[in-house]
Amino acid sequence: MPDRKSFLLRADAATLEAMQRWANDDLRSLNAQVEFVLRGALRAAGRLAVPAPPESEAGSGGSGGSGRSGEEST
């Protein structure tokens, strides 16, 4: 687990309530939802590196993927 740091976040009531509703919909804690949204925004802005897939997944499979084998047999 990566190192975690605590910090105080001040947000207006409407933003906090909207985040809490979204967290409830996704079955997450408010803290986990805030982290999820922040990571997504950082990735979208190109400020957070996207982790590379494990080598076992990158080398496995074929060029067609799992969906093609079912199509060819019908």
mmCIF file of the N, C-alpha and C atoms, coordinates in Angstrom:
data_MODEL
# 
_entry.id   MODEL 
# 
loop_
_atom_site.group_PDB 
_atom_site.id 
_atom_site.type_symbol 
_atom_site.label_atom_id 
_atom_site.label_alt_id 
_atom_site.label_comp_id 
_atom_site.label_asym_id 
_atom_site.label_entity_id 
_atom_site.label_seq_id 
_atom_site.pdbx_PDB_ins_code 
_atom_site.Cartn_x 
_atom_site.Cartn_y 
_atom_site.Cartn_z 
_atom_site.occupancy 
_atom_site.B_iso_or_equiv 
_atom_site.pdbx_formal_charge 
_atom_site.auth_seq_id 
_atom_site.auth_comp_id 
_atom_site.auth_asym_id 
_atom_site.auth_atom_id 
_atom_site.pdbx_PDB_model_num 
ATOM 1   N N  . MET A 1 1  ? 0.851   -1.186  0.000   1.00 0.00 ? 1  MET A N  1 
ATOM 2   C CA . MET A 1 1  ? 0.000   0.000   0.000   1.00 0.00 ? 1  MET A CA 1 
ATOM 3   C C  . MET A 1 1  ? 0.887   1.237   0.000   1.00 0.00 ? 1  MET A C  1 
ATOM 4   N N  . PRO A 1 2  ? 0.599   2.200   -0.862  1.00 0.00 ? 2  PRO A N  1 
ATOM 5   C CA . PRO A 1 2  ? 1.420   3.400   -0.920  1.00 0.00 ? 2  PRO A CA 1 
ATOM 6   C C  . PRO A 1 2  ? 1.277   4.231   0.351   1.00 0.00 ? 2  PRO A C  1 
ATOM 7   N N  . ASP A 1 3  ? 2.290   5.052   0.583   1.00 0.00 ? 3  ASP A N  1 
ATOM 8   C CA . ASP A 1 3  ? 2.222   5.949   1.740   1.00 0.00 ? 3  ASP A CA 1 
ATOM 9   C C  . ASP A 1 3  ? 1.048   6.890   1.575   1.00 0.00 ? 3  ASP A C  1 
ATOM 10  N N  . ARG A 1 4  ? 0.356   7.143   2.662   1.00 0.00 ? 4  ARG A N  1 
ATOM 11  C CA . ARG A 1 4  ? -0.807  8.024   2.615   1.00 0.00 ? 4  ARG A CA 1 
ATOM 12  C C  . ARG A 1 4  ? -0.555  9.196   3.540   1.00 0.00 ? 4  ARG A C  1 
ATOM 13  N N  . LYS A 1 5  ? -1.012  10.370  3.130   1.00 0.00 ? 5  LYS A N  1 
ATOM 14  C CA . LYS A 1 5  ? -0.864  11.577  3.926   1.00 0.00 ? 5  LYS A CA 1 
ATOM 15  C C  . LYS A 1 5  ? -2.237  12.178  4.154   1.00 0.00 ? 5  LYS A C  1 
ATOM 16  N N  . SER A 1 6  ? -2.426  12.719  5.318   1.00 0.00 ? 6  SER A N  1 
ATOM 17  C CA . SER A 1 6  ? -3.685  13.381  5.658   1.00 0.00 ? 6  SER A CA 1 
ATOM 18  C C  . SER A 1 6  ? -3.576  14.877  5.376   1.00 0.00 ? 6  SER A C  1 
ATOM 19  N N  . PHE A 1 7  ? -4.707  15.471  4.981   1.00 0.00 ? 7  PHE A N  1 
ATOM 20  C CA . PHE A 1 7  ? -4.762  16.920  4.816   1.00 0.00 ? 7  PHE A CA 1 
ATOM 21  C C  . PHE A 1 7  ? -6.201  17.371  4.990   1.00 0.00 ? 7  PHE A C  1 
ATOM 22  N N  . LEU A 1 8  ? -6.346  18.626  5.320   1.00 0.00 ? 8  LEU A N  1 
ATOM 23  C CA . LEU A 1 8  ? -7.667  19.215  5.513   1.00 0.00 ? 8  LEU A CA 1 
ATOM 24  C C  . LEU A 1 8  ? -8.185  19.723  4.180   1.00 0.00 ? 8  LEU A C  1 
ATOM 25  N N  . LEU A 1 9  ? -9.423  19.410  3.866   1.00 0.00 ? 9  LEU A N  1 
ATOM 26  C CA . LEU A 1 9  ? -10.044 19.874  2.633   1.00 0.00 ? 9  LEU A CA 1 
ATOM 27  C C  . LEU A 1 9  ? -11.263 20.700  3.005   1.00 0.00 ? 9  LEU A C  1 
ATOM 28  N N  . ARG A 1 10 ? -11.284 21.918  2.540   1.00 0.00 ? 10 ARG A N  1 
ATOM 29  C CA . ARG A 1 10 ? -12.451 22.768  2.752   1.00 0.00 ? 10 ARG A CA 1 
ATOM 30  C C  . ARG A 1 10 ? -13.246 22.803  1.457   1.00 0.00 ? 10 ARG A C  1 
ATOM 31  N N  . ALA A 1 11 ? -14.522 22.506  1.554   1.00 0.00 ? 11 ALA A N  1 
ATOM 32  C CA . ALA A 1 11 ? -15.389 22.518  0.377   1.00 0.00 ? 11 ALA A CA 1 
ATOM 33  C C  . ALA A 1 11 ? -16.736 23.100  0.781   1.00 0.00 ? 11 ALA A C  1 
ATOM 34  N N  . ASP A 1 12 ? -17.409 23.716  -0.174  1.00 0.00 ? 12 ASP A N  1 
ATOM 35  C CA . ASP A 1 12 ? -18.726 24.258  0.151   1.00 0.00 ? 12 ASP A CA 1 
ATOM 36  C C  . ASP A 1 12 ? -19.707 23.103  0.367   1.00 0.00 ? 12 ASP A C  1 
ATOM 37  N N  . ALA A 1 13 ? -20.774 23.372  1.051   1.00 0.00 ? 13 ALA A N  1 
ATOM 38  C CA . ALA A 1 13 ? -21.725 22.327  1.452   1.00 0.00 ? 13 ALA A CA 1 
ATOM 39  C C  . ALA A 1 13 ? -22.320 21.595  0.249   1.00 0.00 ? 13 ALA A C  1 
ATOM 40  N N  . ALA A 1 14 ? -22.658 22.318  -0.808  1.00 0.00 ? 14 ALA A N  1 
ATOM 41  C CA . ALA A 1 14 ? -23.279 21.679  -1.978  1.00 0.00 ? 14 ALA A CA 1 
ATOM 42  C C  . ALA A 1 14 ? -22.316 20.687  -2.635  1.00 0.00 ? 14 ALA A C  1 
ATOM 43  N N  . THR A 1 15 ? -21.048 21.057  -2.751  1.00 0.00 ? 15 THR A N  1 
ATOM 44  C CA . THR A 1 15 ? -20.051 20.159  -3.347  1.00 0.00 ? 15 THR A CA 1 
ATOM 45  C C  . THR A 1 15 ? -19.872 18.925  -2.476  1.00 0.00 ? 15 THR A C  1 
ATOM 46  N N  . LEU A 1 16 ? -19.776 19.124  -1.191  1.00 0.00 ? 16 LEU A N  1 
ATOM 47  C CA . LEU A 1 16 ? -19.591 18.010  -0.267  1.00 0.00 ? 16 LEU A CA 1 
ATOM 48  C C  . LEU A 1 16 ? -20.795 17.060  -0.304  1.00 0.00 ? 16 LEU A C  1 
ATOM 49  N N  . GLU A 1 17 ? -21.994 17.612  -0.340  1.00 0.00 ? 17 GLU A N  1 
ATOM 50  C CA . GLU A 1 17 ? -23.199 16.781  -0.403  1.00 0.00 ? 17 GLU A CA 1 
ATOM 51  C C  . GLU A 1 17 ? -23.270 16.000  -1.714  1.00 0.00 ? 17 GLU A C  1 
ATOM 52  N N  . ALA A 1 18 ? -22.896 16.636  -2.826  1.00 0.00 ? 18 ALA A N  1 
ATOM 53  C CA . ALA A 1 18 ? -22.895 15.948  -4.116  1.00 0.00 ? 18 ALA A CA 1 
ATOM 54  C C  . ALA A 1 18 ? -21.873 14.813  -4.124  1.00 0.00 ? 18 ALA A C  1 
ATOM 55  N N  . MET A 1 19 ? -20.693 15.058  -3.556  1.00 0.00 ? 19 MET A N  1 
ATOM 56  C CA . MET A 1 19 ? -19.673 14.012  -3.480  1.00 0.00 ? 19 MET A CA 1 
ATOM 57  C C  . MET A 1 19 ? -20.142 12.859  -2.596  1.00 0.00 ? 19 MET A C  1 
ATOM 58  N N  . GLN A 1 20 ? -20.827 13.165  -1.517  1.00 0.00 ? 20 GLN A N  1 
ATOM 59  C CA . GLN A 1 20 ? -21.319 12.117  -0.635  1.00 0.00 ? 20 GLN A CA 1 
ATOM 60  C C  . GLN A 1 20 ? -22.379 11.267  -1.325  1.00 0.00 ? 20 GLN A C  1 
ATOM 61  N N  . ARG A 1 21 ? -23.293 11.910  -2.085  1.00 0.00 ? 21 ARG A N  1 
ATOM 62  C CA . ARG A 1 21 ? -24.302 11.146  -2.832  1.00 0.00 ? 21 ARG A CA 1 
ATOM 63  C C  . ARG A 1 21 ? -23.648 10.231  -3.857  1.00 0.00 ? 21 ARG A C  1 
ATOM 64  N N  . TRP A 1 22 ? -22.641 10.747  -4.566  1.00 0.00 ? 22 TRP A N  1 
ATOM 65  C CA . TRP A 1 22 ? -21.922 9.959   -5.565  1.00 0.00 ? 22 TRP A CA 1 
ATOM 66  C C  . TRP A 1 22 ? -21.196 8.794   -4.890  1.00 0.00 ? 22 TRP A C  1 
ATOM 67  N N  . ALA A 1 23 ? -20.577 9.064   -3.759  1.00 0.00 ? 23 ALA A N  1 
ATOM 68  C CA . ALA A 1 23 ? -19.896 8.006   -3.004  1.00 0.00 ? 23 ALA A CA 1 
ATOM 69  C C  . ALA A 1 23 ? -20.889 6.934   -2.583  1.00 0.00 ? 23 ALA A C  1 
ATOM 70  N N  . ASN A 1 24 ? -22.042 7.335   -2.114  1.00 0.00 ? 24 ASN A N  1 
ATOM 71  C CA . ASN A 1 24 ? -23.072 6.369   -1.711  1.00 0.00 ? 24 ASN A CA 1 
ATOM 72  C C  . ASN A 1 24 ? -23.525 5.520   -2.896  1.00 0.00 ? 24 ASN A C  1 
ATOM 73  N N  . ASP A 1 25 ? -23.709 6.159   -4.055  1.00 0.00 ? 25 ASP A N  1 
ATOM 74  C CA . ASP A 1 25 ? -24.122 5.430   -5.259  1.00 0.00 ? 25 ASP A CA 1 
ATOM 75  C C  . ASP A 1 25 ? -23.084 4.386   -5.666  1.00 0.00 ? 25 ASP A C  1 
ATOM 76  N N  . ASP A 1 26 ? -21.800 4.711   -5.484  1.00 0.00 ? 26 ASP A N  1 
ATOM 77  C CA . ASP A 1 26 ? -20.709 3.815   -5.871  1.00 0.00 ? 26 ASP A CA 1 
ATOM 78  C C  . ASP A 1 26 ? -20.249 2.906   -4.736  1.00 0.00 ? 26 ASP A C  1 
ATOM 79  N N  . LEU A 1 27 ? -20.961 2.950   -3.611  1.00 0.00 ? 27 LEU A N  1 
ATOM 80  C CA . LEU A 1 27 ? -20.629 2.144   -2.425  1.00 0.00 ? 27 LEU A CA 1 
ATOM 81  C C  . LEU A 1 27 ? -19.195 2.389   -1.961  1.00 0.00 ? 27 LEU A C  1 
ATOM 82  N N  . ARG A 1 28 ? -18.799 3.662   -1.943  1.00 0.00 ? 28 ARG A N  1 
ATOM 83  C CA . ARG A 1 28 ? -17.482 4.068   -1.467  1.00 0.00 ? 28 ARG A CA 1 
ATOM 84  C C  . ARG A 1 28 ? -17.652 5.000   -0.283  1.00 0.00 ? 28 ARG A C  1 
ATOM 85  N N  . SER A 1 29 ? -16.584 5.132   0.503   1.00 0.00 ? 29 SER A N  1 
ATOM 86  C CA . SER A 1 29 ? -16.568 6.165   1.533   1.00 0.00 ? 29 SER A CA 1 
ATOM 87  C C  . SER A 1 29 ? -16.353 7.508   0.840   1.00 0.00 ? 29 SER A C  1 
ATOM 88  N N  . LEU A 1 30 ? -16.664 8.577   1.522   1.00 0.00 ? 30 LEU A N  1 
ATOM 89  C CA . LEU A 1 30 ? -16.452 9.903   0.954   1.00 0.00 ? 30 LEU A CA 1 
ATOM 90  C C  . LEU A 1 30 ? -14.973 10.104  0.650   1.00 0.00 ? 30 LEU A C  1 
ATOM 91  N N  . ASN A 1 31 ? -14.100 9.674   1.539   1.00 0.00 ? 31 ASN A N  1 
ATOM 92  C CA . ASN A 1 31 ? -12.666 9.818   1.313   1.00 0.00 ? 31 ASN A CA 1 
ATOM 93  C C  . ASN A 1 31 ? -12.229 9.057   0.059   1.00 0.00 ? 31 ASN A C  1 
ATOM 94  N N  . ALA A 1 32 ? -12.676 7.821   -0.103  1.00 0.00 ? 32 ALA A N  1 
ATOM 95  C CA . ALA A 1 32 ? -12.316 7.032   -1.278  1.00 0.00 ? 32 ALA A CA 1 
ATOM 96  C C  . ALA A 1 32 ? -12.849 7.681   -2.549  1.00 0.00 ? 32 ALA A C  1 
ATOM 97  N N  . GLN A 1 33 ? -14.034 8.281   -2.479  1.00 0.00 ? 33 GLN A N  1 
ATOM 98  C CA . GLN A 1 33 ? -14.613 8.933   -3.655  1.00 0.00 ? 33 GLN A CA 1 
ATOM 99  C C  . GLN A 1 33 ? -13.793 10.160  -4.042  1.00 0.00 ? 33 GLN A C  1 
ATOM 100 N N  . VAL A 1 34 ? -13.381 10.937  -3.058  1.00 0.00 ? 34 VAL A N  1 
ATOM 101 C CA . VAL A 1 34 ? -12.557 12.117  -3.346  1.00 0.00 ? 34 VAL A CA 1 
ATOM 102 C C  . VAL A 1 34 ? -11.249 11.683  -4.011  1.00 0.00 ? 34 VAL A C  1 
ATOM 103 N N  . GLU A 1 35 ? -10.621 10.629  -3.484  1.00 0.00 ? 35 GLU A N  1 
ATOM 104 C CA . GLU A 1 35 ? -9.390  10.122  -4.097  1.00 0.00 ? 35 GLU A CA 1 
ATOM 105 C C  . GLU A 1 35 ? -9.644  9.645   -5.525  1.00 0.00 ? 35 GLU A C  1 
ATOM 106 N N  . PHE A 1 36 ? -10.749 8.946   -5.751  1.00 0.00 ? 36 PHE A N  1 
ATOM 107 C CA . PHE A 1 36 ? -11.108 8.444   -7.074  1.00 0.00 ? 36 PHE A CA 1 
ATOM 108 C C  . PHE A 1 36 ? -11.255 9.595   -8.067  1.00 0.00 ? 36 PHE A C  1 
ATOM 109 N N  . VAL A 1 37 ? -11.971 10.630  -7.671  1.00 0.00 ? 37 VAL A N  1 
ATOM 110 C CA . VAL A 1 37 ? -12.207 11.779  -8.543  1.00 0.00 ? 37 VAL A CA 1 
ATOM 111 C C  . VAL A 1 37 ? -10.896 12.522  -8.805  1.00 0.00 ? 37 VAL A C  1 
ATOM 112 N N  . LEU A 1 38 ? -10.073 12.697  -7.780  1.00 0.00 ? 38 LEU A N  1 
ATOM 113 C CA . LEU A 1 38 ? -8.798  13.383  -7.959  1.00 0.00 ? 38 LEU A CA 1 
ATOM 114 C C  . LEU A 1 38 ? -7.879  12.611  -8.908  1.00 0.00 ? 38 LEU A C  1 
ATOM 115 N N  . ARG A 1 39 ? -7.797  11.288  -8.733  1.00 0.00 ? 39 ARG A N  1 
ATOM 116 C CA . ARG A 1 39 ? -6.951  10.479  -9.628  1.00 0.00 ? 39 ARG A CA 1 
ATOM 117 C C  . ARG A 1 39 ? -7.448  10.576  -11.068 1.00 0.00 ? 39 ARG A C  1 
ATOM 118 N N  . GLY A 1 40 ? -8.756  10.519  -11.263 1.00 0.00 ? 40 GLY A N  1 
ATOM 119 C CA . GLY A 1 40 ? -9.315  10.635  -12.608 1.00 0.00 ? 40 GLY A CA 1 
ATOM 120 C C  . GLY A 1 40 ? -8.995  11.981  -13.244 1.00 0.00 ? 40 GLY A C  1 
ATOM 121 N N  . ALA A 1 41 ? -9.114  13.039  -12.479 1.00 0.00 ? 41 ALA A N  1 
ATOM 122 C CA . ALA A 1 41 ? -8.806  14.375  -12.998 1.00 0.00 ? 41 ALA A CA 1 
ATOM 123 C C  . ALA A 1 41 ? -7.323  14.503  -13.321 1.00 0.00 ? 41 ALA A C  1 
ATOM 124 N N  . LEU A 1 42 ? -6.469  13.939  -12.489 1.00 0.00 ? 42 LEU A N  1 
ATOM 125 C CA . LEU A 1 42 ? -5.030  13.984  -12.746 1.00 0.00 ? 42 LEU A CA 1 
ATOM 126 C C  . LEU A 1 42 ? -4.665  13.202  -14.004 1.00 0.00 ? 42 LEU A C  1 
ATOM 127 N N  . ARG A 1 43 ? -5.272  12.026  -14.185 1.00 0.00 ? 43 ARG A N  1 
ATOM 128 C CA . ARG A 1 43 ? -5.014  11.240  -15.400 1.00 0.00 ? 43 ARG A CA 1 
ATOM 129 C C  . ARG A 1 43 ? -5.481  11.991  -16.642 1.00 0.00 ? 43 ARG A C  1 
ATOM 130 N N  . ALA A 1 44 ? -6.680  12.575  -16.563 1.00 0.00 ? 44 ALA A N  1 
ATOM 131 C CA . ALA A 1 44 ? -7.244  13.291  -17.704 1.00 0.00 ? 44 ALA A CA 1 
ATOM 132 C C  . ALA A 1 44 ? -6.381  14.493  -18.093 1.00 0.00 ? 44 ALA A C  1 
ATOM 133 N N  . ALA A 1 45 ? -5.745  15.112  -17.110 1.00 0.00 ? 45 ALA A N  1 
ATOM 134 C CA . ALA A 1 45 ? -4.891  16.271  -17.369 1.00 0.00 ? 45 ALA A CA 1 
ATOM 135 C C  . ALA A 1 45 ? -3.473  15.866  -17.742 1.00 0.00 ? 45 ALA A C  1 
ATOM 136 N N  . GLY A 1 46 ? -3.194  14.564  -17.744 1.00 0.00 ? 46 GLY A N  1 
ATOM 137 C CA . GLY A 1 46 ? -1.861  14.090  -18.081 1.00 0.00 ? 46 GLY A CA 1 
ATOM 138 C C  . GLY A 1 46 ? -0.845  14.328  -16.984 1.00 0.00 ? 46 GLY A C  1 
ATOM 139 N N  . ARG A 1 47 ? -1.307  14.439  -15.765 1.00 0.00 ? 47 ARG A N  1 
ATOM 140 C CA . ARG A 1 47 ? -0.414  14.718  -14.643 1.00 0.00 ? 47 ARG A CA 1 
ATOM 141 C C  . ARG A 1 47 ? -0.188  13.513  -13.735 1.00 0.00 ? 47 ARG A C  1 
ATOM 142 N N  . LEU A 1 48 ? -0.784  12.383  -14.088 1.00 0.00 ? 48 LEU A N  1 
ATOM 143 C CA . LEU A 1 48 ? -0.590  11.161  -13.321 1.00 0.00 ? 48 LEU A CA 1 
ATOM 144 C C  . LEU A 1 48 ? -0.333  10.041  -14.312 1.00 0.00 ? 48 LEU A C  1 
ATOM 145 N N  . ALA A 1 49 ? 0.775   9.369   -14.147 1.00 0.00 ? 49 ALA A N  1 
ATOM 146 C CA . ALA A 1 49 ? 1.123   8.290   -15.074 1.00 0.00 ? 49 ALA A CA 1 
ATOM 147 C C  . ALA A 1 49 ? 0.135   7.144   -14.928 1.00 0.00 ? 49 ALA A C  1 
ATOM 148 N N  . VAL A 1 50 ? -0.247  6.563   -16.055 1.00 0.00 ? 50 VAL A N  1 
ATOM 149 C CA . VAL A 1 50 ? -1.114  5.388   -16.060 1.00 0.00 ? 50 VAL A CA 1 
ATOM 150 C C  . VAL A 1 50 ? -0.217  4.175   -15.859 1.00 0.00 ? 50 VAL A C  1 
ATOM 151 N N  . PRO A 1 51 ? -0.498  3.334   -14.867 1.00 0.00 ? 51 PRO A N  1 
ATOM 152 C CA . PRO A 1 51 ? 0.365   2.178   -14.627 1.00 0.00 ? 51 PRO A CA 1 
ATOM 153 C C  . PRO A 1 51 ? 0.358   1.218   -15.812 1.00 0.00 ? 51 PRO A C  1 
ATOM 154 N N  . ALA A 1 52 ? 1.525   0.654   -16.097 1.00 0.00 ? 52 ALA A N  1 
ATOM 155 C CA . ALA A 1 52 ? 1.651   -0.316  -17.186 1.00 0.00 ? 52 ALA A CA 1 
ATOM 156 C C  . ALA A 1 52 ? 1.004   -1.626  -16.770 1.00 0.00 ? 52 ALA A C  1 
ATOM 157 N N  . PRO A 1 53 ? 0.400   -2.359  -17.710 1.00 0.00 ? 53 PRO A N  1 
ATOM 158 C CA . PRO A 1 53 ? -0.193  -3.653  -17.358 1.00 0.00 ? 53 PRO A CA 1 
ATOM 159 C C  . PRO A 1 53 ? 0.901   -4.641  -16.985 1.00 0.00 ? 53 PRO A C  1 
ATOM 160 N N  . PRO A 1 54 ? 0.589   -5.599  -16.115 1.00 0.00 ? 54 PRO A N  1 
ATOM 161 C CA . PRO A 1 54 ? 1.582   -6.609  -15.760 1.00 0.00 ? 54 PRO A CA 1 
ATOM 162 C C  . PRO A 1 54 ? 2.051   -7.355  -17.001 1.00 0.00 ? 54 PRO A C  1 
ATOM 163 N N  . GLU A 1 55 ? 3.294   -7.825  -16.982 1.00 0.00 ? 55 GLU A N  1 
ATOM 164 C CA . GLU A 1 55 ? 3.862   -8.497  -18.151 1.00 0.00 ? 55 GLU A CA 1 
ATOM 165 C C  . GLU A 1 55 ? 3.081   -9.744  -18.531 1.00 0.00 ? 55 GLU A C  1 
ATOM 166 N N  . SER A 1 56 ? 2.505   -10.446 -17.556 1.00 0.00 ? 56 SER A N  1 
ATOM 167 C CA . SER A 1 56 ? 1.766   -11.667 -17.868 1.00 0.00 ? 56 SER A CA 1 
ATOM 168 C C  . SER A 1 56 ? 0.540   -11.367 -18.727 1.00 0.00 ? 56 SER A C  1 
ATOM 169 N N  . GLU A 1 57 ? -0.118  -10.229 -18.516 1.00 0.00 ? 57 GLU A N  1 
ATOM 170 C CA . GLU A 1 57 ? -1.284  -9.871  -19.321 1.00 0.00 ? 57 GLU A CA 1 
ATOM 171 C C  . GLU A 1 57 ? -0.866  -9.336  -20.681 1.00 0.00 ? 57 GLU A C  1 
ATOM 172 N N  . ALA A 1 58 ? 0.246   -8.610  -20.737 1.00 0.00 ? 58 ALA A N  1 
ATOM 173 C CA . ALA A 1 58 ? 0.671   -7.995  -21.991 1.00 0.00 ? 58 ALA A CA 1 
ATOM 174 C C  . ALA A 1 58 ? 1.093   -9.054  -23.007 1.00 0.00 ? 58 ALA A C  1 
ATOM 175 N N  . GLY A 1 59 ? 1.655   -10.168 -22.556 1.00 0.00 ? 59 GLY A N  1 
ATOM 176 C CA . GLY A 1 59 ? 2.147   -11.170 -23.473 1.00 0.00 ? 59 GLY A CA 1 
ATOM 177 C C  . GLY A 1 59 ? 1.159   -12.274 -23.768 1.00 0.00 ? 59 GLY A C  1 
ATOM 178 N N  . SER A 1 60 ? 0.061   -12.336 -23.050 1.00 0.00 ? 60 SER A N  1 
ATOM 179 C CA . SER A 1 60 ? -0.886  -13.430 -23.245 1.00 0.00 ? 60 SER A CA 1 
ATOM 180 C C  . SER A 1 60 ? -1.941  -13.073 -24.276 1.00 0.00 ? 60 SER A C  1 
ATOM 181 N N  . GLY A 1 61 ? -2.697  -14.073 -24.684 1.00 0.00 ? 61 GLY A N  1 
ATOM 182 C CA . GLY A 1 61 ? -3.782  -13.832 -25.637 1.00 0.00 ? 61 GLY A CA 1 
ATOM 183 C C  . GLY A 1 61 ? -3.260  -13.860 -27.052 1.00 0.00 ? 61 GLY A C  1 
ATOM 184 N N  . GLY A 1 62 ? -4.108  -13.430 -27.938 1.00 0.00 ? 62 GLY A N  1 
ATOM 185 C CA . GLY A 1 62 ? -3.729  -13.394 -29.339 1.00 0.00 ? 62 GLY A CA 1 
ATOM 186 C C  . GLY A 1 62 ? -4.088  -12.066 -29.921 1.00 0.00 ? 62 GLY A C  1 
ATOM 187 N N  . SER A 1 63 ? -3.984  -11.962 -31.219 1.00 0.00 ? 63 SER A N  1 
ATOM 188 C CA . SER A 1 63 ? -4.299  -10.694 -31.850 1.00 0.00 ? 63 SER A CA 1 
ATOM 189 C C  . SER A 1 63 ? -5.799  -10.463 -31.948 1.00 0.00 ? 63 SER A C  1 
ATOM 190 N N  . GLY A 1 64 ? -6.589  -11.557 -31.847 1.00 0.00 ? 64 GLY A N  1 
ATOM 191 C CA . GLY A 1 64 ? -8.021  -11.435 -32.039 1.00 0.00 ? 64 GLY A CA 1 
ATOM 192 C C  . GLY A 1 64 ? -8.792  -11.106 -30.785 1.00 0.00 ? 64 GLY A C  1 
ATOM 193 N N  . GLY A 1 65 ? -8.311  -11.434 -29.617 1.00 0.00 ? 65 GLY A N  1 
ATOM 194 C CA . GLY A 1 65 ? -9.056  -11.188 -28.392 1.00 0.00 ? 65 GLY A CA 1 
ATOM 195 C C  . GLY A 1 65 ? -10.056 -12.287 -28.136 1.00 0.00 ? 65 GLY A C  1 
ATOM 196 N N  . SER A 1 66 ? -10.730 -12.221 -26.993 1.00 0.00 ? 66 SER A N  1 
ATOM 197 C CA . SER A 1 66 ? -11.638 -13.301 -26.608 1.00 0.00 ? 66 SER A CA 1 
ATOM 198 C C  . SER A 1 66 ? -12.955 -13.283 -27.381 1.00 0.00 ? 66 SER A C  1 
ATOM 199 N N  . GLY A 1 67 ? -13.371 -12.159 -27.908 1.00 0.00 ? 67 GLY A N  1 
ATOM 200 C CA . GLY A 1 67 ? -14.644 -12.057 -28.607 1.00 0.00 ? 67 GLY A CA 1 
ATOM 201 C C  . GLY A 1 67 ? -14.635 -12.713 -29.976 1.00 0.00 ? 67 GLY A C  1 
ATOM 202 N N  . ARG A 1 68 ? -13.513 -12.802 -30.612 1.00 0.00 ? 68 ARG A N  1 
ATOM 203 C CA . ARG A 1 68 ? -13.460 -13.331 -31.976 1.00 0.00 ? 68 ARG A CA 1 
ATOM 204 C C  . ARG A 1 68 ? -13.647 -14.843 -32.032 1.00 0.00 ? 68 ARG A C  1 
ATOM 205 N N  . SER A 1 69 ? -13.165 -15.571 -31.042 1.00 0.00 ? 69 SER A N  1 
ATOM 206 C CA . SER A 1 69 ? -13.261 -17.020 -31.107 1.00 0.00 ? 69 SER A CA 1 
ATOM 207 C C  . SER A 1 69 ? -14.716 -17.466 -31.108 1.00 0.00 ? 69 SER A C  1 
ATOM 208 N N  . GLY A 1 70 ? -15.594 -16.766 -30.365 1.00 0.00 ? 70 GLY A N  1 
ATOM 209 C CA . GLY A 1 70 ? -17.005 -17.102 -30.357 1.00 0.00 ? 70 GLY A CA 1 
ATOM 210 C C  . GLY A 1 70 ? -17.676 -16.779 -31.663 1.00 0.00 ? 70 GLY A C  1 
ATOM 211 N N  . GLU A 1 71 ? -17.264 -15.724 -32.329 1.00 0.00 ? 71 GLU A N  1 
ATOM 212 C CA . GLU A 1 71 ? -17.857 -15.323 -33.592 1.00 0.00 ? 71 GLU A CA 1 
ATOM 213 C C  . GLU A 1 71 ? -17.513 -16.314 -34.694 1.00 0.00 ? 71 GLU A C  1 
ATOM 214 N N  . GLU A 1 72 ? -16.277 -16.819 -34.683 1.00 0.00 ? 72 GLU A N  1 
ATOM 215 C CA . GLU A 1 72 ? -15.834 -17.708 -35.752 1.00 0.00 ? 72 GLU A CA 1 
ATOM 216 C C  . GLU A 1 72 ? -16.507 -19.065 -35.675 1.00 0.00 ? 72 GLU A C  1 
ATOM 217 N N  . SER A 1 73 ? -16.903 -19.515 -34.477 1.00 0.00 ? 73 SER A N  1 
ATOM 218 C CA . SER A 1 73 ? -17.459 -20.850 -34.342 1.00 0.00 ? 73 SER A CA 1 
ATOM 219 C C  . SER A 1 73 ? -18.938 -20.903 -34.695 1.00 0.00 ? 73 SER A C  1 
ATOM 220 N N  . THR A 1 74 ? -19.607 -19.767 -34.867 1.00 0.00 ? 74 THR A N  1 
ATOM 221 C CA . THR A 1 74 ? -21.032 -19.782 -35.164 1.00 0.00 ? 74 THR A CA 1 
ATOM 222 C C  . THR A 1 74 ? -21.322 -19.668 -36.636 1.00 0.00 ? 74 THR A C  1 
# 
